[in-house]
Amino acid sequence: FLVLFDQHAVDERIRVENLSEGYRLGSDQLKSKALTPRVEIYLAENETAILKNLLPRMSKLGITLILEEDKLFLCEVPLCLFNKIAKENQLDSLGDRVTTVIKQLVVSAEHSRGVIPSLPHFLADIINSEACRGRANKFDESDEKMYSF
């Protein structure tokens, strides 16, 4: 038997696993970044009603929301999402981007009887992208020698 491995793909997969582990608190909760000041989120009434049932699950995703006097405030976001937005120098759009994410999760919950994934696609995509870019940023001459035949 001859077994071949794509070294780049193997390295990237290891990096994805390491990043995923680094963004977790234990096995079922993502690390979050507290927002100061907190950000007001605007949702339709029906979306807010659905979201109330999702708050414990959202917290495990690193999204902490507080409902006060019919206003919804974003207090924490997943660390990987915060890092991505900060690297793009777009922290001023954080509220809008997280609102979009929350609406996607609400729609997903509506279509799946209240179930949302333990690692939604948008978060997995951020981690995968970071792993891929992290490897590209660390490519140097010694890697080139290692991969050449």
N, C-alpha and C positions, 0 to 999 in steps of 0.2 A: 504494500500500500504506500502511496505517496500522499501526504497531507500538506497542503499549502495554506498559509494564512496571509491575509492582507494585513501587514504590520500596522499600516496607518489605521485601518478599521479596528484592529484589536486595541491599539493605543487609545483611540477615540472612545471605544466602548468602556475601557477601564476608567478613562477620565469622566465619562457620563456617570458611571457608578459612584465614583469618588465624590463628584459634585452633588449627586442626589443624596448621598449619605451626609455630606456636609451641610446641606440645606434642611436636614431633618432634626427634630427633637424627638428622639426615640423612634419607634417604628411607624407611628401613624399621625404625626403632626409635623408641619413645616415650620421652620423658623420664620419669624416675622420682624418687620421694622416698624417701630412706633412712629406715628406722624404727629408732629407738633408744629402748628396747631392741627387739630383734626379737620377733616375735609367733609363738608356737607355733600351728600349724594342725593340726587333727585331721581325718583322712580315713580311710575304710575302706581295708583292704589293697589291694583291687582298684583303687580310685581312685588310691592312691599308686603302684601299679605302672604304670598308664597315664600318670600325671603324670611319672614319671621320663623317659619318652620325649619329653615335651612341654617339658621345662625350657629348652632353647635357644630355642624359639619363645616361651615365656612371658617369657623375658628381653627379647625384642624388643618385647613388649607393656608392658614396664616393671614386670613382676612377677618379682622375684628370690626364689627359694626355695632353701633349703639343706637337704639331708637328712643328719642326723647321728644315728647310733645308733638308727635306726628312728623318729626324731622329725623332723618337718617344720617348718622355721622360715621365716617370711615376713620378708625383709630389706628389700625395696623394693616400692613400689606405684606404679602410674601416677600421674603428677603431677596429671592432671585428676581422677582419682578421689579422691586425697588432698585436693585443693582443695575438691571438692564436700562431702566428709564434714566437713572442717574448717569450712566455711561453715555447715553445719547444726549445728555444735557437738556432733558425735557421734563424736569421735575414739575414745571408749571402746568403740564398737561396730565399730571398723575391722576387727579380726580376724574377727569373725562375718560382716561384709559381704563381705570378700575371700574368705573360705572359701566362701560361697555362689557368688561369681563363679567361683572355681576349679572348683567342682563343676559349674557350668554348662559351663565350657570342657572339662572331662573328658568329660561326656556328649556334647557336640558332637563331640569328637574320636572318641569311640566310634562315633558314627553316620556319621562321614565318613572312616573309615579313617585316623585320625590327623591330619587336616587341621583347623586352626583358622583363622579369618579374620584378615587382617592388621590389621583394626580391628573387633573384635567389636561387636555392637549396643549392649551396655551402655556401652561407651566412646564410641561415636558419639552415643548418646543424651545422655550427659553434656555433650559438646561442643556439640551442637545446642541443648540446654537453656541452656547458658551463653551462647551467641550470642543466643538469643531474649531471655533475661532481661537481658543486657548492653545490648541495644538499648532495651528498655523502661525500664531505669534511666537511660538517657542522653537520654530524650525530654524536650525542653524547649520553651519558647515559640518559639525560632527554628526548630525543626523543624516546629512547628505551622504557622508562616507559610509555610515552604517547601512543605509538602504541601497547603496550601489553594489552591483555585482561585478 
